[in-house]
Every structure is written in structure tokens, then in C-alpha cells.
Amino acid sequence: MNTRDYIALEDQYNAHNYKPLDVVLERGEGIWVWDVDGNRYLDFLSAYSALNQGHKHPRILQALLDQAARLPLTSRAFRNDQLPLLARELCELTGYEMMLPMNTGAEAVETALKAARKWGYTVKGVPDNQAEIITCAGNFQGRTISIISFSTEPQYRAGFGPFTPGFVTVPYGDADALEAAITPNTVAFSVEPIQGEGGVIVPPAGYLRRVRDLCDRHRVLLIADEIQTGLGRTGRLFASDWEDVKPDIITIGKALSGGFYPVSAVLASREVLGVFRPGDHGSTFGGNPLAAAVARAALQVLTDEHLIENACIQGEYLMGRLRRIESDHVQEVRGRGLLIGVELKASAGGARRFCEALQQEGLLCKETHDNVIRFAPPLVIRREDIDWAIERIEKVLMMP
């Protein structure tokens, strides 16, 4: 079978809830992937930052194989010998007192929302069913009913109502608007330190620090969605670290497994996660031994191979090279570490055609919000690889 055959099968039998590039991948290693026709590509998306450690990292693969051969799943009805070790290692690495394991990023966000609401009722003393959580315009935190209830993207909401109440929206990057929206019933403010899906939007300098101060003053939990920005992507363990801000709750996922398995987690203090009692929340697969073993190896690779530091160094280099490209199509280059957005002018005709042209040049990336090209290569990338990519990016951005 060739590319056309696979695309025809997918179009016939799979729901059309994505619009992928027409490349059918069959294997990957490090920063490279190959399609079913034998073509090689440089992966400049990293599965939306799930592949920070690169494709098929041998240490994570071995951990997966070893654990799968011993015990893949127990459910949380019984204990296993991997979850306690992951919990300790993750908390020691991040400085949080407790973690709660789940599977997907959306599940982690839902868990954080539930924890914040219950904390509001049992600790802060908000009247029953009156808790409010403030969120930001332009956010993307998943696609469950509750999460799209506070989305401002019309497509994410169209046809899916009625929506979950209890959310208040403020402009992103506007601390004054946040302060004005806080009421006695506000239990949390949920924010992405950088809005990835929103177009790689970086807030003004000092924004997260001011947000932290406001949350402290009004006894509001600060929830940071670090599912895409966390675990080294921006050149720090968490993007919040760039302003020395420690959120009350952090949600992580994606790179927590190095791309091998769906693993996510919520990190918080004992006061916050301690509100859960047996039966309040859970997941059959959340915290299973296979997931925990894979996550442990993924974290070890991040630290042992200094991938966070590499993201900072190579990200600065990549950003500088991109900003030197003199293209009439480019409006702005922005980002942090190896999470970079190239915003195109309205006259450029949209980002999709540039992503398709880059595919033909052997580089895979994806548009977001129609006019932004998102670049997020694996954190194992080297300078010579970036130079290879820049040659092709510059060529494509010079198209008519």
C-alpha cells in the first residue's frame, strides 16, 4: 500500500475530526521520521511537544518493553511497584508535595478543575455550587464538554452545547482584567504560560508574576497548564519558571511519556490534592505500572541528557535564524525555547500552504490559527540540524 491507499482508507472509515498533512508516517528515530513511500522528514512539531525526547528513544523504549513483559496494568484497585516511585521522583524534581496521575492532557485539566472546586468548597468556604474559575480568551486546554465551555474558539463549541457553568473569561496577558473579575466565589485562575494552540502567544513580561501576586492576595489558586510548555519545551522545566512563579496546581502530560504512552499528571500541594477521598476521582489506566515506568524513564532522559538546557540554547539559535529571514510574508517571530511561532501577514494566503511546501522540502510542521506556523522540534536537536531546517524554511518563506 502507498500513501494514497492509506489516505483513502482513513477518509472512508475514520471520523474526519482532523485535517492532517497528507503524509503517512510508518517509523521514526530521534528527530527524523519516514513515510510509507520511503521519504525522510525532519519532525518540527514533535507531536505537539509530546516527543521532547525524540522518536523511539532507546532508554524509554527499553523501560516500556521491560515493564510490559512484567505487568502492564493493575487498575487502582491494587497497588503496583512503579507508581510510588514515579510519584516520589516527579515531586522531588518539581518541588510539589503530591501528584495525581491520569492519562491525557484533557483529563489532567479536568482533574485540576475538580480539585480547585472542591478546595474552594472545603477549604476556602465558597457556598455550594457557586465556585467560579477564571480562564483566558484564546486558551486551548482540551476538548471535553467542560473545557470547551470556557473556550473562545467558535468551532470548538459549535454544536456541543449546553455548556458547563462556572467559568469567567478575561483577556490573556491582562492582569488588570483578572483582578477586576475576581469575586469572593473565585476559586482558581487557569492559564497557559504560553498559549501554544492559540498561536504561540507569549504574555507581556511580568504578567505571570503579577498574576501570582493577585492570586495570593485574593486566596485564589493559580493553575498553570504546562501540558505543552512543560518538561523542558521552553528551555526551563516549566514555562512558569521564566518568571520564578510557582503555581498552586500544574497540569502536565505529552512529554511525560516521551511519546510512548498516554500519561498525564496534576501536581499540587497536600492542601489541594488532599481534598480528594477514595471514590472522588479516578481512572482505570491512570497510574498503571506501564505508564509509570515509561514516565520515570522519560523524566530521567530529560535530566540525564540535559535536554532542557539544550532547548534553551538551540531555541535561542533557531529564533535568531528565523528572525533574520527577510520575507515579505512574515509578520512576527515569537516564542521561547523550542516553542516558536512564525506569524504570517494576511496577504500571505494562510500558513497551510507553507506547511505543505515545507513537507515537500522534507520538513514537517503544522499551522495553527490559520496564519501561524508552529515550530517545535524534539529537544534532542543539534545546531547542524537547525541549519539544515533553516535552509528549507527560508526557501519556502520566500515563495510568492
SULDAGI-V97144 format. One record per pair of residues at least 24 apart in sequence whose ideal C-beta (glycine too) atoms are under 10 Angstrom apart, sorted by the first residue. I is the first residue (numbers start at 1). GAP is how many residues later the second one is. Records with the same first field share a line. If there is no record, write none. Layout:
BEGIN
I=GAP ; GAP
END
This chain:
BEGIN
1=35
2=33 ; 34 ; 35
3=32 ; 33 ; 34 ; 36
4=33
5=31
6=29 ; 30
17=126
19=333 ; 347 ; 348
20=346
21=24 ; 331 ; 334 ; 335 ; 337 ; 338 ; 343 ; 344 ; 345 ; 346
22=334 ; 337
23=333 ; 336 ; 337 ; 341
25=30 ; 339
27=28 ; 29
28=26 ; 27 ; 28 ; 231 ; 350
29=25 ; 26 ; 27 ; 28 ; 29
30=24 ; 25 ; 26 ; 27 ; 348 ; 350 ; 351 ; 352 ; 355
31=24 ; 346 ; 347 ; 348 ; 349 ; 350 ; 351 ; 354 ; 357 ; 358
32=330 ; 346 ; 353
33=331
35=324 ; 329
39=320 ; 321 ; 323
40=322
41=317 ; 318 ; 320 ; 321 ; 322 ; 323 ; 324
42=316 ; 319 ; 320 ; 321 ; 322 ; 323 ; 335 ; 336 ; 339 ; 343 ; 344 ; 346 ; 347 ; 350
43=320 ; 321 ; 322 ; 333 ; 334 ; 335 ; 338
44=274 ; 294 ; 296 ; 311 ; 314 ; 319 ; 320 ; 321 ; 322 ; 329 ; 330 ; 331 ; 332 ; 333 ; 334 ; 337 ; 341 ; 342 ; 345 ; 348 ; 349
45=310 ; 318 ; 319 ; 320 ; 321 ; 329 ; 330 ; 331 ; 332 ; 333
46=182 ; 187 ; 208 ; 209 ; 213 ; 292 ; 293 ; 318 ; 319 ; 329 ; 330 ; 331 ; 332 ; 333 ; 334 ; 335
47=207 ; 208 ; 212 ; 329 ; 331
48=57 ; 148 ; 149 ; 179 ; 180 ; 206 ; 207 ; 318 ; 320 ; 326 ; 328
49=147 ; 178 ; 179 ; 180 ; 181 ; 182 ; 183 ; 184 ; 185 ; 204 ; 205 ; 206 ; 210 ; 289 ; 290 ; 325 ; 327 ; 329 ; 330
50=55 ; 177 ; 178 ; 181 ; 203 ; 204 ; 205 ; 206 ; 207 ; 208 ; 209 ; 210 ; 212 ; 213 ; 326 ; 328
51=203 ; 204 ; 206 ; 207 ; 208 ; 209 ; 325 ; 326 ; 327 ; 328 ; 329
52=178 ; 179 ; 180 ; 181 ; 202 ; 203 ; 204 ; 206 ; 207 ; 246 ; 249 ; 250 ; 255 ; 256 ; 259 ; 286 ; 324 ; 325 ; 326 ; 327 ; 328
53=178 ; 179 ; 202 ; 204 ; 205 ; 206 ; 207 ; 244 ; 245 ; 246 ; 247 ; 248 ; 249 ; 252 ; 254 ; 325 ; 326 ; 327
54=204 ; 205 ; 247 ; 251 ; 253 ; 323 ; 324 ; 325 ; 326 ; 327
55=203 ; 204 ; 205 ; 323 ; 325
56=202 ; 203 ; 204
57=201 ; 202 ; 203 ; 240 ; 241 ; 244 ; 248 ; 321 ; 323
58=239 ; 243
59=199 ; 238 ; 239 ; 241 ; 242 ; 245 ; 246
60=197 ; 198 ; 199 ; 200 ; 201 ; 233 ; 234 ; 235 ; 236 ; 237 ; 238 ; 239 ; 240 ; 241
61=197 ; 199 ; 233 ; 236
62=231 ; 235
63=195 ; 197 ; 227 ; 229 ; 230 ; 231 ; 232 ; 233 ; 234 ; 235 ; 237 ; 238
64=193 ; 194 ; 196 ; 197 ; 226 ; 227 ; 229 ; 230 ; 233 ; 234
65=228
66=224 ; 227 ; 231
67=194 ; 221 ; 222 ; 223 ; 224 ; 225 ; 226 ; 227 ; 229 ; 230
68=193 ; 221 ; 222 ; 225 ; 226
70=219 ; 220 ; 223
71=217 ; 218 ; 219 ; 222
72=189 ; 213 ; 216 ; 217 ; 218 ; 219 ; 221
73=211 ; 212 ; 215 ; 216 ; 217 ; 218
74=210 ; 213 ; 214 ; 215 ; 216
75=207 ; 208 ; 209 ; 210 ; 211 ; 212 ; 213
76=25 ; 202 ; 206 ; 207 ; 208 ; 209 ; 210 ; 211 ; 212
77=205 ; 207
79=208 ; 210
80=207 ; 208 ; 209 ; 210 ; 211 ; 212 ; 213
81=208 ; 211 ; 212
82=205 ; 206 ; 207 ; 208 ; 209 ; 210 ; 211 ; 212 ; 213 ; 214
83=203 ; 204 ; 205 ; 206 ; 208 ; 209 ; 210 ; 212 ; 213
84=203 ; 208
85=207 ; 208 ; 210 ; 211
86=170 ; 177 ; 179 ; 201 ; 203 ; 205 ; 206 ; 207 ; 208 ; 209 ; 210 ; 213
87=178 ; 200 ; 205
88=208
89=203 ; 206 ; 207 ; 210 ; 211 ; 214
90=162 ; 166 ; 175 ; 177 ; 202 ; 205 ; 206 ; 209
91=174 ; 176
93=138 ; 144 ; 174 ; 206 ; 207 ; 209 ; 210
94=132 ; 136 ; 137 ; 143 ; 144 ; 152 ; 156 ; 158 ; 171 ; 173 ; 205
95=142 ; 151 ; 172
96=150 ; 151 ; 152 ; 153 ; 154 ; 169 ; 170 ; 171 ; 172 ; 173 ; 174 ; 176 ; 177
97=170 ; 171 ; 172 ; 173 ; 174 ; 175 ; 176 ; 177
98=168 ; 169 ; 170 ; 171 ; 172 ; 173 ; 174 ; 175 ; 176 ; 178
99=151 ; 153 ; 166 ; 167 ; 168 ; 169 ; 174 ; 188
100=149 ; 151 ; 164 ; 165 ; 166 ; 167 ; 168 ; 172 ; 173 ; 176 ; 181 ; 182 ; 183 ; 186 ; 187
101=155 ; 162 ; 163 ; 164 ; 165 ; 181 ; 182 ; 184 ; 185 ; 186 ; 187 ; 190 ; 191 ; 194
102=149 ; 151 ; 160 ; 161 ; 162 ; 163 ; 164 ; 179 ; 180 ; 181 ; 183 ; 184 ; 185 ; 189
103=150 ; 154 ; 158 ; 159 ; 160 ; 161 ; 162 ; 180 ; 181 ; 182 ; 183 ; 184 ; 185 ; 188
104=38 ; 40 ; 123 ; 149 ; 150 ; 158 ; 159 ; 160 ; 179 ; 181 ; 182
105=35 ; 36 ; 37 ; 42 ; 120 ; 121 ; 122 ; 123 ; 146 ; 147 ; 148 ; 149 ; 151 ; 157 ; 158 ; 159
106=35 ; 36 ; 37 ; 38 ; 40 ; 41 ; 121 ; 145 ; 147 ; 158
107=35 ; 37 ; 144 ; 146 ; 155 ; 157 ; 158 ; 159 ; 174 ; 176 ; 178 ; 179
108=33 ; 34 ; 117 ; 118 ; 119 ; 141 ; 142 ; 143 ; 144 ; 145 ; 146 ; 148 ; 155 ; 156 ; 157 ; 158 ; 159 ; 178
109=32 ; 33 ; 35 ; 37 ; 38 ; 81 ; 114 ; 116 ; 118 ; 142 ; 144 ; 155 ; 157
110=31 ; 32 ; 34 ; 35 ; 36 ; 37 ; 141 ; 156 ; 171
111=138 ; 140 ; 153 ; 154 ; 155 ; 157 ; 162 ; 165 ; 170 ; 171 ; 172 ; 175
112=29 ; 76 ; 78 ; 109 ; 111 ; 112 ; 113 ; 135 ; 136 ; 137 ; 138 ; 139 ; 154 ; 155 ; 156 ; 160 ; 161
113=28 ; 31 ; 33 ; 34 ; 37 ; 51 ; 53 ; 54 ; 74 ; 75 ; 77 ; 110 ; 136 ; 138 ; 153
114=32 ; 152 ; 161 ; 162 ; 166 ; 167
115=72 ; 73 ; 106 ; 108 ; 133 ; 134 ; 151 ; 153 ; 157 ; 158 ; 159 ; 160 ; 161 ; 165 ; 166
116=70 ; 71 ; 72 ; 73 ; 74 ; 104 ; 105 ; 106 ; 107 ; 132 ; 133 ; 152 ; 156 ; 159
117=49 ; 70 ; 71 ; 104 ; 158
118=69 ; 154 ; 155 ; 157 ; 158 ; 159 ; 162 ; 163
119=68 ; 69 ; 102 ; 129 ; 130 ; 149 ; 150 ; 152 ; 153 ; 154 ; 155 ; 156 ; 157
120=65 ; 66 ; 67 ; 68 ; 99 ; 100 ; 101 ; 155
121=66 ; 154
122=152 ; 153
123=64 ; 96 ; 98 ; 148 ; 149 ; 151 ; 152
124=60 ; 61 ; 62 ; 63 ; 64 ; 95 ; 96 ; 97
125=59 ; 94
126=57 ; 58 ; 59 ; 60 ; 61
127=57 ; 58
129=36 ; 37 ; 56
130=36 ; 53 ; 54 ; 55 ; 57
131=35 ; 54 ; 55 ; 56 ; 57
132=33 ; 34 ; 35 ; 36 ; 49 ; 50 ; 51 ; 52 ; 53 ; 54 ; 55 ; 56 ; 57 ; 88
133=33 ; 34 ; 35 ; 52 ; 53 ; 54 ; 55 ; 56 ; 57 ; 87 ; 88 ; 90
134=33 ; 34 ; 35 ; 36 ; 43 ; 44 ; 47 ; 48 ; 49 ; 52 ; 53 ; 54 ; 55 ; 56 ; 57 ; 81 ; 86 ; 89
135=32 ; 33 ; 34 ; 35 ; 37 ; 46 ; 53 ; 54 ; 55 ; 56 ; 57 ; 88 ; 90
136=33 ; 34 ; 35 ; 36 ; 37 ; 38 ; 41 ; 42 ; 53 ; 54 ; 55 ; 56 ; 59 ; 62 ; 65 ; 67 ; 89
137=32 ; 33 ; 34 ; 35 ; 36 ; 37 ; 40 ; 58 ; 61
138=31 ; 33 ; 34 ; 35 ; 54 ; 57 ; 59 ; 60 ; 61 ; 63 ; 231
139=30 ; 33 ; 51 ; 52 ; 53 ; 56 ; 58 ; 59 ; 62 ; 86
140=52 ; 55 ; 56 ; 57 ; 58 ; 59 ; 85 ; 87 ; 88 ; 228 ; 229
141=49 ; 50 ; 51 ; 56 ; 82 ; 84 ; 86 ; 87 ; 110
142=83 ; 85 ; 109 ; 111
147=43
150=40
152=46
153=44 ; 45 ; 216
172=26 ; 29 ; 31 ; 32 ; 35
173=28 ; 29 ; 30 ; 31 ; 34 ; 35 ; 38
174=29 ; 30 ; 33 ; 36
175=28 ; 29 ; 31 ; 32 ; 33 ; 34 ; 35 ; 36 ; 37 ; 38 ; 39
176=34 ; 38
178=29 ; 32 ; 33 ; 36 ; 37 ; 40 ; 42
179=31 ; 32 ; 34 ; 35 ; 38 ; 39
182=32 ; 33 ; 35 ; 36 ; 37 ; 38
183=35 ; 37
184=34 ; 35
186=29 ; 32 ; 33 ; 34 ; 35
187=32 ; 33 ; 34 ; 36
188=27 ; 32 ; 33 ; 34 ; 35 ; 60 ; 61 ; 84
189=25 ; 26 ; 29 ; 31 ; 32 ; 33 ; 34 ; 35 ; 58 ; 59
190=31 ; 32 ; 33 ; 34 ; 35 ; 57 ; 59 ; 61
191=24 ; 31 ; 32 ; 33 ; 34 ; 49 ; 56
192=31 ; 32 ; 33 ; 34 ; 35 ; 36 ; 37 ; 47 ; 59
193=31 ; 32 ; 33 ; 35 ; 36 ; 37 ; 41 ; 43 ; 45 ; 46 ; 47 ; 48 ; 49 ; 50 ; 52 ; 54 ; 57 ; 143
194=31 ; 32 ; 34 ; 35 ; 39 ; 40 ; 45 ; 46 ; 48 ; 140 ; 141 ; 142 ; 143 ; 145 ; 147
195=30 ; 33 ; 34 ; 146 ; 173 ; 174
196=29 ; 31 ; 32 ; 33 ; 37 ; 43 ; 139 ; 143 ; 145 ; 172 ; 178 ; 180
197=31 ; 171 ; 172 ; 175 ; 177
198=143 ; 170 ; 171 ; 174
199=133 ; 135 ; 142 ; 144 ; 152 ; 168 ; 169 ; 170 ; 171 ; 172 ; 173 ; 175
200=28 ; 29 ; 132 ; 133 ; 134 ; 135 ; 136 ; 139 ; 140 ; 141 ; 142 ; 143 ; 168 ; 169 ; 172 ; 173 ; 174 ; 175 ; 176
201=133 ; 134 ; 140 ; 142 ; 168 ; 171
202=32 ; 37 ; 40 ; 132 ; 133 ; 134 ; 137 ; 139
203=36 ; 40
205=37 ; 38
206=37
207=36 ; 38
208=31 ; 32 ; 33 ; 34 ; 35 ; 36 ; 37 ; 39
209=31 ; 33 ; 34 ; 35 ; 36
210=33 ; 35
211=29 ; 32 ; 34 ; 36
212=28 ; 31 ; 32 ; 33 ; 34 ; 35 ; 36
213=32
215=30 ; 32 ; 33
216=32
220=28
221=26 ; 27 ; 28 ; 47 ; 48 ; 50 ; 51
222=24 ; 25 ; 26 ; 27 ; 28
223=24 ; 25 ; 26 ; 27 ; 28 ; 43 ; 45 ; 49
224=24 ; 25 ; 26 ; 27 ; 28 ; 43
225=24 ; 25 ; 26 ; 27 ; 28
226=24 ; 25 ; 26 ; 27 ; 28 ; 41
227=24 ; 25 ; 26 ; 27 ; 28 ; 29 ; 37 ; 38
228=24 ; 25 ; 26 ; 27 ; 111 ; 148
229=25 ; 107 ; 108 ; 110
230=24 ; 25 ; 26 ; 37
231=24 ; 25 ; 27 ; 67 ; 68 ; 71 ; 76 ; 77 ; 80 ; 148
232=70 ; 71 ; 74 ; 75 ; 76 ; 77 ; 78 ; 79 ; 80 ; 105 ; 106 ; 147
233=74 ; 75 ; 78 ; 82 ; 102 ; 103 ; 104 ; 105 ; 106 ; 143 ; 146
234=74 ; 77 ; 78 ; 81 ; 101 ; 102 ; 103 ; 104 ; 105
235=73 ; 74 ; 75 ; 76 ; 77 ; 78 ; 79 ; 80 ; 81 ; 101 ; 102 ; 103 ; 104 ; 144
236=72 ; 73 ; 75 ; 76 ; 100 ; 101
237=65 ; 66 ; 71
238=29 ; 70
239=97 ; 98 ; 100
241=67
242=94 ; 95
248=24
249=24
252=43
255=40 ; 43 ; 44 ; 46 ; 47 ; 52 ; 123 ; 124
256=35 ; 38 ; 39 ; 40 ; 42 ; 43 ; 46
257=33 ; 34 ; 37 ; 38 ; 40 ; 41 ; 42
258=36 ; 37 ; 39 ; 40 ; 41 ; 43 ; 44 ; 120
259=35 ; 39 ; 119
260=30 ; 31 ; 33 ; 34 ; 35 ; 37 ; 38
261=24 ; 27 ; 29 ; 30 ; 31 ; 32 ; 33 ; 34 ; 37
262=24 ; 29 ; 32
263=24 ; 25 ; 27 ; 28 ; 29 ; 31 ; 32 ; 35
264=27 ; 31
265=26 ; 30
301=78 ; 79
302=77
305=74 ; 75
306=73
307=31 ; 71 ; 72 ; 73 ; 74
308=29 ; 71
309=70
310=27 ; 28 ; 68 ; 69 ; 70 ; 71 ; 72 ; 73
311=25 ; 26 ; 27 ; 28 ; 65 ; 66 ; 67 ; 68 ; 69 ; 70
312=24 ; 25 ; 26 ; 67
313=24 ; 25 ; 70
314=24 ; 63 ; 65 ; 66 ; 67 ; 68 ; 69 ; 71 ; 72
315=24 ; 25 ; 60 ; 61 ; 62 ; 64 ; 66 ; 71
317=64 ; 66 ; 69 ; 70 ; 73
318=57 ; 59 ; 63 ; 65 ; 67 ; 68 ; 69 ; 71 ; 72 ; 75
319=56
321=62 ; 65 ; 66 ; 68 ; 69 ; 70 ; 72 ; 73
322=51 ; 53 ; 64 ; 67 ; 68 ; 71 ; 72 ; 75
324=66 ; 70
325=65 ; 68 ; 69 ; 70 ; 71 ; 72 ; 73
326=68 ; 71 ; 72
327=27 ; 66 ; 67 ; 69 ; 70 ; 71 ; 72
328=69 ; 70 ; 72
329=25 ; 42 ; 44 ; 67 ; 68 ; 69 ; 70 ; 71
330=43 ; 67
331=40 ; 41
332=40
333=40 ; 42
334=38
335=39 ; 40 ; 41
337=39 ; 42
338=37 ; 38 ; 39 ; 40 ; 41 ; 43 ; 48
339=35 ; 36 ; 37 ; 38
340=25 ; 32 ; 33 ; 34 ; 35 ; 36 ; 37
341=27 ; 28 ; 30 ; 31 ; 32 ; 33 ; 34 ; 35
342=25 ; 29 ; 30 ; 31 ; 32 ; 33 ; 51 ; 55
343=26 ; 28 ; 29 ; 30
344=26 ; 27 ; 28 ; 29 ; 53
345=26
346=24 ; 25
348=25 ; 49 ; 51
349=50 ; 51
353=43 ; 46
354=39 ; 42 ; 43 ; 45
355=41
356=40
357=35 ; 36 ; 38 ; 39 ; 40 ; 42
358=31 ; 34 ; 35 ; 37 ; 38 ; 39
359=37
360=32 ; 36
361=28 ; 30 ; 31 ; 32 ; 34 ; 35
362=26 ; 27 ; 30
363=25 ; 26 ; 27 ; 28 ; 29 ; 30 ; 33
365=24 ; 28
373=24
END
